[in-house]
Amino acid sequence: MYRNSEQRKFGCHLRNNATLAERKRWTALRAQQLAGYKFRRQAAIGPYVVDFVCFSQKLVIELDGTAAC
């Protein structure tokens, strides 16, 4: 999933410092609460770390905000 240890550390940093919008969205998506689909947060896809992803549906959710700049 992660390409290297730096990307893993960055994803961990993002999870630990989530914005209010990300925390609220994760509450709705976690534990397969959305129609039983499994989501991951701050997951690596190639060189990118995305906010939320459902691999089975090939769906990525990115929340805009000042942290995304």
Summary of the structure (lengths in Angstrom):
residues: 69
radius of gyration: 11.8
end to end distance: 23.5
largest distance: 33.2
contacts: 155
relative contact order: 0.19
helix: 45%
strand: 23%
